[in-house]
Amino acid sequence: MYFDSLQQLIWMNGHGVYVWSSFAISAVVMIGLVVIPLKQKQAAIKNIELQIKLQASQKPATQKEVADAPHS
Amino acid sequence: MNFNLQWTWFHRLGSPRWFYQKTQRWLPWLAVATFALLVAGLVWGLAIAPPDAKQGNSFRIIYLHVPASVVALAGYYIMAISGAVGLIWRIKLSFMLMRSAAPIGAALTFVALVTGAIWGKPTWGAYWVWDARITSMLILLFLYFGVIALRHTYSNNEAAEKAGAVLSLVGMVNVPIIYKSVDWWQTLHQPATIKFTGAPSMHPDMFAPLVVMIIGFYSFYSLALILYTRAEILRREYRASWVKQLVSNQPVEK
């Protein structure tokens, strides 16, 4: 390591604030670029699940179900 | 007949389903490689490499600024070429790639601009100057924003895709201008560290971690592009039977 101590690594002779803030901003943006598409994917899956459920509930009754239904 | 055989790979490549299933297997490896490269590059660059003789420790911002800029520019080509392929061969997947590339490129351009501004303060004494390199990079950010915005301005999806592709292709003019801006104009921005011809203007001890970071950022870009495209595929192909089977956890037939 170039620096003698952890404090020096953080301080960087007065340049630490510039270097570490650049690091923090890049890290936040890059984590966002992974988290956002994963959330979008989850939302899309939920949507499709809902659609499948809706379709299943709207399916016309089968012949057997009609035969079994109590006559009115 | 022969012609058909030669082109099957091309059409398979254009199938969203094929892309979704293939990338499923690649993702874990790509994620591990990206993480390892970025951690190694950062520890090497921020803690081990020696400081710059003139700029001191502030030069370490280079390990974020240069990789983000390089990939933001390369990402523009990827977006524009995907758009062109979509326009020419009407391949759905390549429009999906184009759309996915836009937010990633915008975010990386933003990182390049912000880290550049922070680096400017201790080096030039100002966060922002209207210098050719910085201004052309700002235009790149707006071009990315334009492609993102075009998606929502048309009610017709196909028209929106075509408009996005045309804008990305027209905006491609800006990319070589950004590369060459430090040579064409008298700028405050320092000339390129890495050159296509000739040796880098940097000591090997400082250059090696930069190379690791650039490879790491490319790897990160592929990861993000795949993740965004997979989400886009599910959103767009919700009617496809393979997507329904996938969601309801049934085995997807080959």
Interface residues (C-beta under 8 A of the other chain):
Chain A: M1 Y2 F3 L9 M12 N13 H15 G16 Y18 V19 S21 S22 F23 I25 S26 V29 M30 G32 L33 V34 I36 P37 L38 Q40 K41 A44 I45 N47 I48 E49 Q51 I52
Chain B: L42 L46 A47 I48 A49 P50 P51 G56 N57 S58 R60 I61 L64 H65 A68 S100 P103 I104 A107 L108 F110 V111 V114 T115 I118 W119 K121 P122 F220 L223 A224 L227 Y228 R230 A231 E232 L234 R235 Y238 V243 K244 V247 S248
